Amino acid sequence: MRVLLDNTCLSREGWSLSARGIFAEGIHLVSGDTGTGKTTLALMLAGLLPPSSGTVYREGISSLMVSFQFPEYHVTGTTIRDECISWGVDPTAILTAANLRDRLDHSPLKLSRGELKRLHLACVMAREYDLLVLDEPFSSLDCREKERVCIEISHRTTGVTVIFTHEQMQFPRVDYIWEIAHGSLHSRGSIPGAFEVWEHAPEMIKKLIARGKVPENITPSDLLEAACRT
Amino acid sequence: MILIRNLRHQALDIPSLDILPGITSVIGPNGSGKTTLLKCCVGITEPAAGSVLVDGLPPRETETGWVNEFPDRNILFETVADEVASPLRFRRVSCDMISGRVDHQLGVMGIIHLRDRAVRDLSGGEKILVALAAALVHSPRVLVLDEYDSHLDAGRARTIDGILRSGGIPYVIRCTQQMETAALSDRIVYLENGRAVHHGAPHEVFSTLSGSAFYPLSLRCGT
């Protein structure tokens, strides 16, 4: 199971993104500045946006899901119950998972953005996918929910999971780091080797490494363990 | 000073809260009433009961700027230049002045290259920067930002922080889920179930939140 980017390029007026590499089974984190093409790449990986040139091969992938940055883009139901049903999942179980009990007959668009994101992610995570693309999954979530979602993502042991995020503090366990810079996708390899070359590494990780305290991974507990290491 | 007295609206229930000039961060769990409080402070929502006064005036009689947490809900016009110009046009500022002020604001924000782009084609982060430019272009007394930073990379968020600090805006009230960002504010209000449970200087509020998910990881790690 893998996604192969064979010299893919997407160009628009005055802007382009080129990407090559292999997203193997595991959890991948892609970072990059605002407007560099993270969402564009997410859509290409999921087959929702054809590249201008090159090819995206999804090998051994029989099911895929992309979670958009904006949860409101996914909404099709007029009530939360209908929204859950549209995902083919049990509304009661989903609302329990999302800590939104007693809201079944509310409009999803009346939820706060964080609550809508919780509902959306609970629907997404209720199923297994060979390829799961998460575009800014932590935006709008409160700190408790970020922790919970990170743990849930960390428990994915099969398939290809690709996370695009600006998040600086709360991360799941990840296997590979990628960055978009200067119009291209760059593989930074697996952790901990990737720390040496990860330009967009969160400030706290950079500080720990500067003090010689290299974390095993990037979850909050890994960072705490490294910080407290004597 | 912004005086909030006996405020009740939906789940929000705040008997008394004073917001001093400077940058105030509103934090708390999803659904705790943060956006409702922000909308009351900026005058988008009239509270069911109680009052909000900005230096003695209702928010609707004060120059305010607002950035919605849903990036697409900020957008009214086709191009970036028209969107940022709109608050000035609504105030009947002369066309000559508008063009100069729009270009200046886009330059300050580092997005002058987006000037003639269609807003709908921008990334989420770029849409937020455009909304922020439109909110800043008419020099508001109260600037209210609802989770603007959840779409911005760390470098850009730092740049925006600098603009907010040096922009001469008397009151900046922002909702954020980045506790490290909140820690750099002048004051923090922590909401839970519609109530302002803690408020004060960052070190005071965070000292009551140690052990919770809202305690900054950087403080836990001592970095």
Interface residues (C-beta under 8 A of the other chain):
Chain A: S31 G32 D33 T34 G35 K38 T39 Q69 F70 E72 L111 S112 R113 G114 E115 K117 R118 E136 F138 S139 S140 L141 D142 C143 R144 E145 K146 E147 H166 Q168 M169 Q170 H200 P202 E203 M204 K207 L208 P220 L223 L224 A226 A227 C228
Chain B: G28 P29 N30 G31 K34 T35 E69 F70 P71 D72 L122 S123 G124 G125 E126 L129 E147 S150 H151 L152 D153 A154 G155 R156 Q177 Q178 M179 E180 S212 A213 F214 P216 L217 S218 R220 C221 G222 T223
